[in-house]
């Protein structure tokens, strides 16, 4: 059974930092492209950042470019999202997602095979 479990969310002030974790089990992790999405209250879920299964390519939404960094540890079966210079508009539930291989499109939700339950990030102004 495949599981993606996010952690690391919480409450932080504007300008602060958080590091999100996603622990995977039940899948050949090194063969999956991993991404983070987020959903703010009253809004649709949106792509945040993705990392190719090789670990050699990353892709970011324009809204987080230069502030967020995605990385992965295939041996630990974990993917990370380092979030710096946080803004109130970053407040959302953050989801980890896995795409077997690479579908060629990081930001399309329908391409992902597995999803986590999410972790809440709240940035106070």
Rosetta silent file (secondary structure, phi, psi, omega in degrees, C-alpha in Angstrom):
SEQUENCE: XXXXXXXXXXXXXXXXXXXXXXXXXXXXXXXXXXXXXXXXXXXXXXXXXXXXXXXXXXXXXXXXXXXXXXXXXXXXXXXXXXXXXXXXXXXXXXXXXXXXXXXXXXXXXXXXXXXXXXXXXXXXX
SCORE:     score description
SCORE:     0.000 S_00000001
   1 L     0.000  127.011 -178.948    0.000    0.000    0.000 S_00000001
   2 L   -80.637  134.037  175.200    1.412    3.339   -1.071 S_00000001
   3 E  -135.122  137.081  170.261    1.536    6.092    1.536 S_00000001
   4 E  -121.829  121.133 -175.969    2.738    9.673    1.352 S_00000001
   5 E  -122.275  115.772  179.037    2.853   11.381    4.744 S_00000001
   6 E   -89.705  151.985  174.269    3.525   15.094    5.019 S_00000001
   7 E  -156.471  171.344  176.986    4.819   16.864    8.127 S_00000001
   8 L   101.864   -6.425  178.530    6.530   20.065    9.150 S_00000001
   9 L   -70.960  170.491  179.200    3.662   22.472    8.737 S_00000001
  10 E   166.011 -164.559 -179.486    2.748   25.045   11.348 S_00000001
  11 E  -105.029  130.082 -179.763    2.299   28.719   12.168 S_00000001
  12 E  -142.384  153.581  178.361    5.032   31.177   11.237 S_00000001
  13 E   -81.424  158.408  175.106    5.325   34.942   10.951 S_00000001
  14 L   -53.177  132.910 -178.480    5.767   36.786    7.680 S_00000001
  15 L    91.427   -8.718 -178.843    9.369   36.507    6.545 S_00000001
  16 L   -83.011 -174.636 -176.752    9.954   33.293    8.449 S_00000001
  17 L  -130.993  152.097  171.449   10.876   29.818    7.260 S_00000001
  18 E  -143.734  153.340  175.749    9.472   26.312    7.400 S_00000001
  19 E  -123.427  118.799  178.155   10.692   22.979    6.088 S_00000001
  20 E   -94.444  148.218  179.604    8.110   20.471    4.941 S_00000001
  21 E  -124.719  145.502  172.489    8.756   16.744    4.770 S_00000001
  22 E  -133.705  116.883  179.675    7.068   14.017    2.780 S_00000001
  23 E  -101.865  126.993 -177.397    7.841   10.417    3.686 S_00000001
  24 E  -107.236  146.441  174.141    6.963    7.777    1.084 S_00000001
  25 E  -147.712  155.678  177.374    6.382    4.076    1.542 S_00000001
  26 L    80.554   10.860  177.954    5.094    1.218   -0.577 S_00000001
  27 L  -144.197  159.853  176.579    6.568    2.437   -3.856 S_00000001
  28 L   -79.641   87.192 -167.748    9.892    2.435   -5.676 S_00000001
  29 H   -53.711  -41.102 -175.472   10.574    6.015   -4.667 S_00000001
  30 H   -65.260  -12.547  179.754   13.569    6.583   -6.948 S_00000001
  31 H   -98.484    7.880 -176.322   11.332    5.974   -9.951 S_00000001
  32 E  -117.555  131.987  166.379    8.829    8.718   -9.112 S_00000001
  33 E   -74.752  135.528 -175.238    8.856   12.409   -9.851 S_00000001
  34 E  -118.702  141.651 -179.832    7.716   14.189   -6.697 S_00000001
  35 E  -140.590  162.199  171.467    5.922   17.489   -6.342 S_00000001
  36 E  -114.834  136.425  172.123    4.299   19.770   -3.832 S_00000001
  37 E  -122.475  167.496  176.314    0.910   21.361   -4.397 S_00000001
  38 E  -145.853  154.729  177.341   -1.079   23.655   -2.120 S_00000001
  39 E  -137.260  117.085  177.451   -4.678   24.669   -1.601 S_00000001
  40 L   -88.701  157.880  179.610   -5.689   27.887    0.110 S_00000001
  41 L   -56.277  128.709  177.365   -9.185   28.375    1.587 S_00000001
  42 L    77.049    6.178 -178.650  -11.718   29.004   -1.153 S_00000001
  43 L  -122.851  163.086  176.477   -9.189   28.409   -3.932 S_00000001
  44 L   -77.664  156.681  176.847   -8.283   25.560   -6.239 S_00000001
  45 L   -66.978  140.739 -177.931   -5.250   23.422   -5.581 S_00000001
  46 E  -133.046  152.409  178.336   -2.153   24.752   -7.325 S_00000001
  47 E   -70.551  142.636  177.837    1.298   23.480   -8.196 S_00000001
  48 E  -115.902  -57.725 -176.178    4.204   24.715   -6.048 S_00000001
  49 E  -158.406  150.191  178.513    7.384   22.780   -6.906 S_00000001
  50 E  -139.470  153.442  177.591    8.493   19.525   -8.512 S_00000001
  51 E  -135.084  127.402 -179.699   11.643   17.411   -8.684 S_00000001
  52 L   -59.939  153.426 -177.400   12.379   14.865  -11.379 S_00000001
  53 L   -60.061  -26.218  177.755   12.881   11.264  -10.273 S_00000001
  54 L   -72.637  -19.224 -175.261   16.580   11.616  -11.158 S_00000001
  55 L    81.720   -2.755 -173.719   16.889   14.521   -8.737 S_00000001
  56 L   -94.680   -8.127  179.686   18.669   16.523  -11.418 S_00000001
  57 L  -131.806  138.211  175.902   15.780   18.740  -12.519 S_00000001
  58 E  -129.977  161.172 -177.662   13.460   20.958  -10.534 S_00000001
  59 E  -149.188  137.009 -175.510   10.568   23.188  -11.479 S_00000001
  60 E  -129.542  149.386  168.451    8.836   25.953   -9.526 S_00000001
  61 L   -68.554  147.988 -178.798    5.719   28.032   -9.736 S_00000001
  62 L   -58.407  -32.821 -175.285    6.545   31.667  -10.414 S_00000001
  63 L   -68.426  -17.948 -177.723    4.981   32.677   -7.098 S_00000001
  64 L  -119.022   -4.807 -176.736    7.578   30.725   -5.081 S_00000001
  65 L   -59.247  131.196 -178.618   10.634   30.882   -7.330 S_00000001
  66 L    88.527  -13.055  179.592   13.655   32.127   -5.388 S_00000001
  67 L  -114.407  -33.269 -178.095   11.972   31.534   -2.015 S_00000001
  68 E  -109.524  148.961  177.167   11.230   27.795   -1.979 S_00000001
  69 E  -134.943  125.068  176.966   13.600   24.889   -2.631 S_00000001
  70 E  -100.626  141.825  177.512   12.562   21.307   -3.327 S_00000001
  71 E  -149.050  170.406 -179.026   14.948   18.419   -2.740 S_00000001
  72 E  -147.247  155.483  174.887   14.837   14.671   -2.274 S_00000001
  73 E  -128.821  101.251 -175.443   16.687   11.848   -0.593 S_00000001
  74 L   -66.908  -31.485  179.290   16.046    8.631   -2.480 S_00000001
  75 L   -66.570  -36.876  179.754   17.747    6.484    0.156 S_00000001
  76 L   -89.497   -7.473 -176.910   15.422    7.868    2.849 S_00000001
  77 L    57.123   48.609 -179.239   12.429    7.961    0.491 S_00000001
  78 E  -132.948  149.109  171.491   11.743   11.558    1.414 S_00000001
  79 E  -125.478  144.790 -173.917   11.095   14.792   -0.393 S_00000001
  80 E  -123.267  153.778  170.856   11.542   18.178    1.228 S_00000001
  81 E  -133.480  106.600  175.012   10.274   21.690    0.661 S_00000001
  82 E   -85.759  120.607 -177.246   12.347   24.451    2.213 S_00000001
  83 E  -116.351  116.005 -179.914   10.203   27.570    2.387 S_00000001
  84 L  -117.169  163.790  179.861   11.888   30.887    3.108 S_00000001
  85 L    47.524   52.522 -175.959   10.688   34.476    3.171 S_00000001
  86 L   -67.931  147.473 -178.902    7.156   33.274    3.736 S_00000001
  87 L  -122.824  157.124  177.760    4.225   35.542    2.953 S_00000001
  88 H   -55.274  -32.873 -179.277    0.607   35.470    4.165 S_00000001
  89 H   -72.160   -5.303  173.211   -0.447   34.368    0.667 S_00000001
  90 H   -83.659   -7.338  178.963    1.565   31.164    1.179 S_00000001
  91 L   -61.227  124.758 -176.540   -1.019   30.085    3.763 S_00000001
  92 E  -178.572  170.512  165.716   -2.517   26.814    2.548 S_00000001
  93 E   -89.015  128.795 -177.341   -2.652   23.079    3.016 S_00000001
  94 E  -103.613  131.123 -176.759    0.418   21.630    1.327 S_00000001
  95 E  -118.040  141.293  173.363    0.215   18.254   -0.413 S_00000001
  96 E   -96.649  141.682 -179.430    2.912   15.889   -1.577 S_00000001
  97 E  -140.269  148.829 -176.967    2.282   14.009   -4.851 S_00000001
  98 E  -123.655  131.547  179.849    4.045   11.215   -6.766 S_00000001
  99 E  -120.010  115.798 -177.932    4.151   10.699  -10.547 S_00000001
 100 E   -63.486  122.378 -174.836    5.551    7.362  -11.751 S_00000001
 101 E    73.571 -129.673  174.953    8.438    8.180  -14.030 S_00000001
 102 L  -152.918  118.101 -175.031    7.831   11.613  -15.453 S_00000001
 103 L   -76.638  -10.674 -179.146    4.723   12.486  -17.395 S_00000001
 104 L    95.009    2.626 -174.902    6.391   15.537  -18.928 S_00000001
 105 L  -147.971  101.526 -175.724    4.208   17.983  -17.074 S_00000001
 106 L   -66.140  -37.052 -165.289    4.963   18.874  -13.448 S_00000001
 107 L   -97.311   13.051  177.294    1.974   21.095  -12.808 S_00000001
 108 L   -99.216  114.965 -176.443   -0.898   18.926  -14.013 S_00000001
 109 H   -58.211  -36.288 -173.526   -2.669   17.287  -11.084 S_00000001
 110 H   -67.442  -14.956 -178.908   -4.136   14.508  -13.195 S_00000001
 111 H   -79.153  -13.460 -172.601   -0.636   13.200  -13.997 S_00000001
 112 L   -91.094  137.928 -175.446    0.028   12.219  -10.381 S_00000001
 113 L   -88.439  -32.247 -175.845   -0.608    8.701   -9.172 S_00000001
 114 E  -138.080  149.008 -178.752   -0.519    9.209   -5.410 S_00000001
 115 E  -134.840  148.649  171.492   -1.264   12.012   -2.956 S_00000001
 116 L   -87.754 -179.270 -177.644   -0.682   12.653    0.714 S_00000001
 117 L   -87.557  -15.978  176.038   -3.239   13.973    3.182 S_00000001
 118 L   100.012  155.525  175.203   -1.655   17.390    3.498 S_00000001
 119 E  -137.387  137.372 -174.223   -0.083   19.583    6.157 S_00000001
 120 E   -82.827  132.389  172.375   -1.294   23.044    7.136 S_00000001
 121 E  -120.510  125.463  179.088    0.975   26.066    6.736 S_00000001
 122 E  -125.593  124.497  179.783   -0.214   29.364    8.184 S_00000001
 123 E  -112.341  117.088 -177.744    1.731   32.592    7.738 S_00000001
 124 E   -87.368  145.962 -178.314    0.635   35.436    9.994 S_00000001
 125 L   -91.626    0.000    0.000    0.876   39.038    8.860 S_00000001
